[in-house]
Structures are given as structure tokens and as C-alpha cells.
Amino acid sequence: MAYLKAQSPPAMTEIRRWVLDSPAQLKILRAALHEAITGQVLPVGAVLDEIPEKMVLVATELATNALRHGLPPTTTRLGRSGDRFVLDVTDHAPEVVPEYSEGRALGAGGLGLQLAKQFALDIGWYVESDTKHVWAEFPLPG
């Protein structure tokens, strides 16, 4: 069993924030996050550029994990730190340590942190008061 490294993200300036109470709100998060990253509304069925697509996928996975394994509400924040975007997703189950689900069959769930690790420049987690944060850094889109 491999755990995500415990580490705070770089200091960031918050650009946007979304509060989610249920998985039904993930669709709204995806569209609004894409718009916040690119400045453009995401048309239905549109193909995203590489960085926004990866960020939207990772944000969805981290928020899904927070809703499933933590205690809502879940907050997803988009920030900027120099030449990087930072996603920060919170839940209220600080005792639940994020871990990579290794060796699980495809389709059995548990790949969110693996995708974040693969797509992000860096990823980590930390606890602040009664809130657990899982974060990921991405380069600004070219």
C-alpha cells in the first residue's frame, strides 16, 4: 500500500472555488473549471486541450474521492502559483489518509490518485484543522 506524500502545496492566489455536496455537482465543476482555466465555455462534446483536459479529469477524480471517502461538503479550489495552476480539494475526514490503489483491476475504481500522479507536476496532501487537503500542480496551458 502506497500513501500520498504529506506536504503542503506552494503558496497560491485563489482564482475560483466550488463547494460540492453530491456527485451530481461534478458536471458543473468540470464545465466551470474549464471556463476558469481557458476563459471559454466548454461546449457539449468538445475536446479539451491537453493541460485543461488533464486538470478537469484530475479535479473530478479528487472531488469524487473526497465525496466518497470524506465528509461533504467538498471544496475544490483553483489557484495560481507563478507559472503553475494548483488544484486543492478538501473534505472533512482528516483521519483518512490518501493512498494509491495499486494492483486493482481496471474498472474497479481507485485510479484517481494514480491519474493525478501521472498527469500533475506534483501532488500531495496535508491537514489543516479538521480539513484534509489533496492538491495537484499543473503547468499553465501553452
ChimeraX attribute file (.defattr): number of C-alpha atoms within 10 A of each C-alpha:
attribute: neighborCount
match mode: 1-to-1
recipient: residues
	/A:1	7
	/A:2	9
	/A:3	13
	/A:4	17
	/A:5	14
	/A:6	15
	/A:7	14
	/A:8	15
	/A:9	20
	/A:10	13
	/A:11	11
	/A:12	15
	/A:13	13
	/A:14	15
	/A:15	13
	/A:16	14
	/A:17	18
	/A:18	17
	/A:19	16
	/A:20	21
	/A:21	13
	/A:22	14
	/A:23	15
	/A:24	9
	/A:25	13
	/A:26	18
	/A:27	11
	/A:28	12
	/A:29	21
	/A:30	20
	/A:31	16
	/A:32	19
	/A:33	26
	/A:34	19
	/A:35	14
	/A:36	16
	/A:37	19
	/A:38	15
	/A:39	10
	/A:40	12
	/A:41	12
	/A:42	16
	/A:43	9
	/A:44	7
	/A:45	6
	/A:46	7
	/A:47	9
	/A:48	14
	/A:49	12
	/A:50	11
	/A:51	19
	/A:52	21
	/A:53	14
	/A:54	18
	/A:55	26
	/A:56	20
	/A:57	17
	/A:58	25
	/A:59	26
	/A:60	21
	/A:61	21
	/A:62	26
	/A:63	29
	/A:64	19
	/A:65	22
	/A:66	26
	/A:67	21
	/A:68	13
	/A:69	15
	/A:70	20
	/A:71	16
	/A:72	17
	/A:73	16
	/A:74	25
	/A:75	19
	/A:76	26
	/A:77	19
	/A:78	24
	/A:79	20
	/A:80	20
	/A:81	17
	/A:82	12
	/A:83	9
	/A:84	16
	/A:85	25
	/A:86	28
	/A:87	27
	/A:88	25
	/A:89	28
	/A:90	29
	/A:91	26
	/A:92	22
	/A:93	17
	/A:94	18
	/A:95	11
	/A:96	11
	/A:97	16
	/A:98	22
	/A:99	14
	/A:100	17
	/A:101	17
	/A:102	11
	/A:103	8
	/A:104	11
	/A:105	10
	/A:106	8
	/A:107	7
	/A:108	8
	/A:109	9
	/A:110	18
	/A:111	18
	/A:112	20
	/A:113	23
	/A:114	16
	/A:115	16
	/A:116	24
	/A:117	18
	/A:118	13
	/A:119	19
	/A:120	20
	/A:121	14
	/A:122	14
	/A:123	24
	/A:124	21
	/A:125	21
	/A:126	19
	/A:127	19
	/A:128	11
	/A:129	7
	/A:130	10
	/A:131	17
	/A:132	25
	/A:133	27
	/A:134	28
	/A:135	27
	/A:136	25
	/A:137	25
	/A:138	22
	/A:139	17
	/A:140	16
	/A:141	13
	/A:142	6
